[in-house]
Amino acid sequence: ASFACVRTSSAPDGGAIASGDGASQQAQALTVEVVGRVLGDIIEKLMVDDEEREDEQGDRAPLEGRFMEVCAAVCDTLLQPLQGSTGWDVAVRRKCVLVLAALVPLVLGKTPHRGQEPAVDAYLEGLAARLMQALAFAPWARAGLLQCLAHMAALRPDALQAHAARLTEVCAAHLVDTPSAAPAYAAADEAREVGGGARGAGELTRELALMCCLCVRHLAEDVARELPDEIGFLATYREVVQAGLSRDNLNLQRLVRSNELLRQAVARAWQAWQRSGASP
């Protein structure tokens, strides 16, 4: 039902998908923010109620089963339109990414610690793989997908072990090679040209740069510790990551100007990789 709300909230041309005046008004009033909040409240309520039942009755279902039933079902539904060349229109797929980005930290916050529930660990590894796969099929959703992966790197870094190298390469490449968004003083025509006709589809926006910085920071601080060869991973990618974060990288630096949030994210990511190279 929640996914149906996302689907009917808008059409590719900005109008409502549902037909009829009443349906159109309902669709226009329904926003991604509202859907995300409702889904988040549902997940929170179900998980809290489950814990309360354990205290009162002592017969709560195992956390593994409860997580797979509630949280995994939501993520799987939202990821479905992002897998490969599906028949979903871009408007629906964009909204799925936005809602997913809002829900992933809540979902990860409900997971047991690594090793407590093997089925949950396996599911999170699969979720990481599907998010990485979606990056290849949905370039217009890179910022949202990287936001999900940044949360995973911070909260459940063990699930990203198999993808640490590739995620590092993707983020570093965006910072260096993806042309940054046109500055605010540039003409509108130039901005459209840089963006390839769709803002954020072919350019390094501040949002995308921020998510890349968050990802590489947590890759160094958290994910690397889970790897069999932590030192080798950090040594392999330190130079390429620092090149992307460097003040000499004008592609990124013009986005940092007058943006304190991005400036701090760049600085913290740089410090994380600098510390990783320090002698024990």
C-alpha positions as CSV (number, residue, x, y, z in Angstrom):
1,A,0.0,0.0,0.0
2,S,2.8,2.4,0.8
3,F,4.5,1.6,-2.5
4,A,1.3,2.3,-4.3
5,C,1.3,5.8,-2.7
6,V,4.8,6.4,-4.1
7,R,3.6,5.3,-7.5
8,T,0.6,7.5,-7.6
9,S,2.2,10.6,-6.2
10,S,3.3,12.0,-9.5
11,A,3.8,11.3,-13.2
12,P,6.9,11.9,-15.3
13,D,5.3,15.2,-16.6
14,G,4.6,16.4,-13.1
15,G,0.9,15.6,-13.1
16,A,-0.9,12.9,-11.2
17,I,-0.9,9.4,-12.5
18,A,-4.3,8.7,-11.1
19,S,-7.3,9.8,-13.1
20,G,-10.2,12.0,-12.0
21,D,-10.2,15.3,-10.1
22,G,-10.5,13.8,-6.7
23,A,-7.7,11.3,-7.3
24,S,-5.5,14.0,-8.8
25,Q,-5.9,16.2,-5.7
26,Q,-5.0,13.2,-3.5
27,A,-2.0,12.3,-5.6
28,Q,-0.7,15.9,-5.7
29,A,-1.1,16.2,-1.9
30,L,0.9,13.0,-1.3
31,T,4.7,13.7,-1.1
32,V,7.7,11.5,-0.7
33,E,8.4,13.0,2.7
34,V,5.0,12.0,3.9
35,V,5.3,8.5,2.6
36,G,8.7,8.1,4.1
37,R,7.5,9.4,7.5
38,V,4.5,7.0,7.4
39,L,6.7,4.0,6.6
40,G,9.2,5.0,9.2
41,D,6.4,5.3,11.8
42,I,5.0,1.9,10.8
43,I,8.4,0.2,11.2
44,E,9.1,1.9,14.5
45,K,5.7,1.0,15.9
46,L,5.8,-2.6,14.9
47,M,9.3,-3.2,16.3
48,V,8.5,-1.4,19.6
49,D,5.2,-3.2,20.0
50,D,7.1,-6.4,19.5
51,E,9.5,-5.7,22.3
52,E,6.6,-4.7,24.6
53,R,4.9,-8.0,23.9
54,E,8.0,-9.8,25.0
55,D,8.0,-8.0,28.3
56,E,4.3,-8.7,28.9
57,Q,3.9,-12.2,27.5
58,G,7.4,-13.5,27.1
59,D,6.6,-15.0,23.7
60,R,8.0,-12.5,21.2
61,A,8.9,-13.8,17.8
62,P,12.7,-14.0,17.2
63,L,14.2,-10.6,16.2
64,E,15.5,-12.3,13.0
65,G,12.0,-13.2,11.9
66,R,10.5,-9.8,12.9
67,F,13.2,-7.9,11.0
68,M,12.9,-10.0,7.9
69,E,9.1,-9.6,8.0
70,V,8.9,-5.9,8.5
71,C,12.1,-4.1,7.5
72,A,13.3,-6.3,4.7
73,A,9.9,-6.4,3.0
74,V,9.9,-2.6,2.8
75,C,13.4,-2.3,1.3
76,D,12.8,-5.1,-1.1
77,T,9.6,-3.4,-2.4
78,L,11.4,-0.1,-2.9
79,L,14.4,-1.7,-4.6
80,Q,12.3,-3.6,-7.1
81,P,11.9,-0.8,-9.6
82,L,15.6,0.0,-9.5
83,Q,16.8,-3.5,-10.6
84,G,17.9,-3.3,-14.3
85,S,15.7,-2.2,-17.1
86,T,12.3,-2.4,-15.6
87,G,9.0,-1.1,-16.8
88,W,8.7,1.5,-14.1
89,D,8.8,5.2,-15.1
90,V,11.6,7.4,-13.9
91,A,9.4,9.5,-11.6
92,V,8.4,6.4,-9.6
93,R,12.0,5.2,-9.5
94,R,13.3,8.5,-8.2
95,K,10.7,8.5,-5.4
96,C,11.6,5.0,-4.4
97,V,15.2,6.1,-4.0
98,L,14.3,9.1,-1.9
99,V,12.1,7.0,0.4
100,L,14.7,4.3,0.6
101,A,17.4,6.8,1.6
102,A,15.1,8.0,4.4
103,L,14.4,4.5,5.7
104,V,17.7,2.8,5.5
105,P,19.2,4.3,8.7
106,L,16.1,3.4,10.6
107,V,16.1,-0.2,9.2
108,L,19.8,-0.6,10.0
109,G,19.2,0.8,13.5
110,K,16.9,-2.1,14.1
111,T,19.3,-4.8,13.1
112,P,21.0,-7.0,15.7
113,H,24.8,-6.9,16.1
114,R,26.8,-8.9,13.6
115,G,26.8,-12.6,14.3
116,Q,23.7,-12.6,16.4
117,E,21.3,-13.4,13.5
118,P,23.0,-15.1,10.5
119,A,20.0,-14.6,8.3
120,V,19.9,-10.9,8.9
121,D,23.7,-10.6,8.2
122,A,23.1,-12.5,4.9
123,Y,20.2,-10.2,4.0
124,L,22.3,-7.0,4.7
125,E,25.1,-8.3,2.5
126,G,22.5,-8.9,-0.3
127,L,21.0,-5.5,0.3
128,A,24.5,-3.9,-0.2
129,A,24.9,-5.9,-3.4
130,R,21.6,-4.7,-4.8
131,L,22.4,-1.1,-3.9
132,M,25.7,-1.4,-5.7
133,Q,24.0,-2.9,-8.7
134,A,21.4,-0.1,-8.8
135,L,24.3,2.4,-9.1
136,A,25.1,1.0,-12.5
137,F,21.4,1.0,-13.7
138,A,20.3,4.3,-12.2
139,P,22.9,7.0,-12.7
140,W,20.2,9.7,-12.0
141,A,19.8,8.3,-8.5
142,R,23.5,8.1,-7.5
143,A,23.3,10.6,-4.7
144,G,20.3,8.8,-3.0
145,L,21.9,5.4,-3.5
146,L,25.3,6.6,-2.1
147,Q,23.4,8.0,0.9
148,C,22.0,4.5,1.6
149,L,25.5,3.0,1.2
150,A,27.0,5.7,3.5
151,H,24.6,4.8,6.2
152,M,25.4,1.2,5.8
153,A,29.1,1.9,5.9
154,A,28.7,3.7,9.2
155,L,26.1,1.4,10.9
156,R,26.8,-2.1,9.5
157,P,30.2,-1.9,7.8
158,D,30.6,-5.7,7.8
159,A,27.9,-5.8,5.1
160,L,30.0,-3.8,2.7
161,Q,33.2,-5.9,2.9
162,A,32.8,-7.4,-0.6
163,H,32.1,-3.9,-2.2
164,A,34.6,-1.8,-0.4
165,A,37.0,-1.5,-3.3
166,R,34.4,-0.8,-5.9
167,L,32.6,1.8,-3.8
168,T,35.8,3.6,-3.1
169,E,36.6,3.7,-6.9
170,V,33.1,5.0,-7.7
171,C,33.2,7.8,-5.2
172,A,36.8,8.9,-6.0
173,A,36.0,8.9,-9.7
174,H,32.9,11.1,-9.2
175,L,35.0,13.6,-7.3
176,V,37.6,13.9,-10.0
177,D,36.0,12.9,-13.3
178,T,32.3,13.8,-13.1
179,P,32.1,17.5,-14.2
180,S,30.9,19.6,-11.3
181,A,27.6,21.6,-11.5
182,A,27.7,25.0,-13.0
183,P,28.2,27.8,-10.4
184,A,25.2,29.9,-9.4
185,Y,26.3,32.9,-11.5
186,A,26.5,30.8,-14.7
187,A,23.7,31.3,-17.2
188,A,20.8,28.9,-17.2
189,D,21.7,27.6,-20.6
190,E,25.1,26.6,-19.4
191,A,23.7,24.9,-16.4
192,R,21.4,22.8,-18.6
193,E,24.3,22.0,-20.9
194,V,26.5,20.8,-18.1
195,G,23.7,18.7,-16.7
196,G,23.0,17.0,-19.9
197,G,19.4,18.2,-19.8
198,A,18.6,16.8,-16.4
199,R,20.2,18.3,-13.3
200,G,22.2,15.7,-11.4
201,A,22.1,13.1,-14.2
202,G,25.5,14.0,-15.7
203,E,27.2,16.3,-13.2
204,L,28.8,16.4,-9.8
205,T,26.3,18.2,-7.7
206,R,26.9,19.3,-4.1
207,E,24.6,16.6,-2.9
208,L,26.5,13.9,-4.8
209,A,29.8,15.3,-3.7
210,L,28.6,15.2,-0.1
211,M,27.6,11.6,-0.3
212,C,30.9,10.6,-1.9
213,C,32.7,12.3,0.9
214,L,30.6,10.5,3.5
215,C,31.2,7.2,1.8
216,V,34.9,7.4,1.6
217,R,35.1,8.7,5.2
218,H,33.3,5.7,6.6
219,L,35.1,3.3,4.2
220,A,38.4,4.4,5.9
221,E,37.0,4.6,9.5
222,D,34.7,1.6,9.6
223,V,34.6,-0.7,6.6
224,A,38.4,-1.0,6.4
225,R,38.5,-2.5,9.9
226,E,36.2,-5.4,8.7
227,L,38.5,-6.3,5.8
228,P,41.0,-9.2,6.0
229,D,43.7,-6.9,4.6
230,E,42.9,-3.5,6.1
231,I,46.4,-2.1,5.6
232,G,46.5,-3.3,2.0
233,F,43.1,-1.8,1.2
234,L,44.0,1.6,2.7
235,A,47.4,1.7,1.0
236,T,45.9,0.8,-2.4
237,Y,43.3,3.6,-2.4
238,R,44.8,6.3,-0.2
239,E,46.4,8.2,-3.1
240,V,43.4,8.1,-5.4
241,V,41.0,9.2,-2.6
242,Q,43.2,12.0,-1.4
243,A,43.5,13.2,-5.0
244,G,39.8,13.5,-5.1
245,L,39.6,15.4,-1.8
246,S,42.6,17.6,-2.4
247,R,42.4,21.3,-2.6
248,D,44.1,20.9,-6.0
249,N,40.9,19.2,-7.3
250,L,39.2,22.3,-8.7
251,N,36.3,20.1,-9.9
252,L,35.3,19.6,-6.2
253,Q,36.6,22.9,-4.7
254,R,34.2,25.1,-6.7
255,L,31.4,23.3,-5.0
256,V,32.9,23.7,-1.6
257,R,32.8,27.5,-1.8
258,S,30.1,29.0,0.4
259,N,29.0,25.5,1.5
260,E,30.0,24.8,5.0
261,L,28.4,21.3,5.2
262,L,30.4,20.1,2.2
263,R,33.6,21.7,3.4
264,Q,33.4,19.9,6.7
265,A,32.6,16.6,5.0
266,V,35.6,17.0,2.7
267,A,37.8,17.8,5.7
268,R,36.6,14.9,7.8
269,A,37.0,12.5,4.9
270,W,40.6,13.8,4.3
271,Q,41.4,13.4,8.0
272,A,40.1,9.8,8.0
273,W,42.4,8.8,5.2
274,Q,45.3,10.7,6.7
275,R,44.9,8.9,10.0
276,S,44.7,5.6,8.2
277,G,48.2,6.2,6.9
278,A,49.7,7.1,10.3
279,S,52.1,4.6,11.8
280,P,50.6,2.5,14.7
